[in-house]
Amino acid sequence: SASGLINYLRFGSGIKLKVIEALGRGLPVVSTSVGADGFATGAANGVLVADQPGQFADALCELTDPGRNRAVSDGARGQFESAFAREAVFACYDQAFALG
C-alpha cells in the first residue's frame, strides 16, 4: 500500500539491503545520490534520485499518480530481476568462474 521507499542517506557505503528488498517487491525508491550508489537510477530502473528536500517532495508526489507509480514500479522489478534475483546472481558467478 506504500507509494515508495524513502532512502534519505547522507553518508554511508556498501550495498543497501532495504533498497534491494524494495526493488524486489516492485516498490519505487526515492533516494539521495549517496543512498543510490551501486544501483541503476532513473524511473526505468525504479530508483529516483533527489538530494534536496524539495526534490524529494516532488519525487514522492510524482509517485502518488497511479500510472506513474506503476511505470516506476515496473522499473524497480526489472532492476531486481536483472541484477539481484537469484538467477541473475548465479549467472554472474557462472560467468566469473567461466562455468556458463
Buried (B, 14 or more C-beta within 10 A) or exposed (E): EEBBBBBEBEEEEEEBEEBBEBBBEBBBBBBBEBBBBEBBBEBBBBBBBBBEEEBBEBBBEBBEEEEBBEBBBBBBBBBBEEBBBEEEEEBEEEEEEEEE
